[in-house]
Amino acid sequence: MFNFFDKLKSTVSKTAQSLVGNVVGAVSEEEEFSEFVLDDMEDLLISADLGVNFASELVDKLRKQNKIKPSQVKEFLRNEFLKTLEFAGSPKLNYKDGELNIYFIAGVNGAGKTTLIGKLAYKFKQEGKKVLIAAGDTFRAAAEEQADIWSKRSGADIVRRDKADPASVVYEAIQKARKENYDVILVDTAGRLQNKYNLMEELSKIKNVIDKNAPNELRESILVIDANTGQNGLQQAQVFKDCVNLTCVALTKLDGSAKGAIVLAIAKELCLPVKLVGVGEKMEDLQDFNSQEFINALFI
């Protein structure tokens, strides 16, 4: 039977080749770590979207020691990558039974944010939760219509007010959720990075409404990143981290991407754990992230 691990392994196969296969293939036959071999390894890690800082740090560790041989580089990378993911924090999505749980979801337009919200709504509905989507991207008609389609598809309810102030939509969703005993609110937000000031102001207003009206119910501030953006994802993460207090990352479109190393770069640079990962087009293809399984899929 084709189980989830097989699916994950297939999903990250291109990343595994660029991040692990190419590096191991280039250096493992060497007898010692010469400067030439180390420079080559660093270039390969950077080109696999691990990030300049992280790649340099790994190579410097090898440069300063004499126990690990090139033939052991695969195990060295495996241990370092796993340590990095675990240090960033638990990959388990925060949720409290018997209470309202609010998830503030941010990301640039085109990252797959609204699709992720639909799939996350479906995931919660499958667990028997009562789910409400707050369509907070009110100035892009397509976003609200897309949220509406996903709410119907997933079986969730929705609060949408075309062209209304996004913060007022979120306020209305909180009041409705309290009155009608919802378990989950998924808050969609705008992602227009072109005008950073307006984006920050809008996100801050929404966040303030949540902080004022439901401060104890906000479980996660999730940044949605398209795996194909590579290092641009790191820059996006920094902008959104400046806007709101991000707690984790959801990685979409990992299937077919060779740039999944962005998971490790974000964990290293911003100390943000990945908690959700999209491994396909189907509703059930949004999965909880598992550090050990992700590393196993990269290295097996």
QUIGIRA-V706841 format. One line per field, one symbol per residue. ss: DSSP state (@ for helix, = for strand, . for the rest). psi: psi as a letter, one per 30 degrees, with the letter a starting at -180 (. if undefined). burial: 1 if it has 16 or more other ideal C-beta (glycine too) atoms within 10 Angstrom, else 0. A space follows every 50 residues. Layout:
# QUIGIRA-V706841
ss=???
psi=???
burial=???
This chain:
# QUIGIRA-V706841
ss=...@@@@@@@@.@@@@@@@@@@@@@@@.......@@@@@@@@@@@@@... .@@@@@@@@@@@@......@@@@@@@@@@@@@@@@@@@............ ======......@@@@@@@@@@@@@@....=====.....@@@@@@@@@@ @@@@..===......@@@@@@@@@@@@@@....=====.......@@@@@ @@@@@@@@@@@@@....=========@@@.@@@@@@@@@@@@@....=== ==.........@@@@@@@@@..======....@@@===..@@@@@@@@@.
psi=kjaeeeeeeeegeeeeeeeeeeeeefffflelileeeeeeeeeeeefggf keeeeeeeeeeeeglgeklefgeeeeeeeeeeeeeeeflkgkkkkkkglk jkjjjlllkffgeeeeeeeeeeeeefggljkkkjififfjeeeeeeeeee eeefgllkjkjkglkeeeeeeeeeeeeeeghlekkjjkllhjfeieeeee eeeeeeeeeeeefhfffjekjkkkkkfffbfeeeeeeeeeeeelikflkk jlhekfkggfffeeeeeeefhkkkfkkkgafleggjlkkjeeeeeeeef.
burial=00000011101111110111111101100100100011011101111111 10011001100100000001001101110011011001001010000001 11111111001111111111111110001111111111000011011001 10010111110001111111111100100001111111111000000010 01100110110001001111111111111110110110111011011111 11111011111111111101011111111100100110111011101110
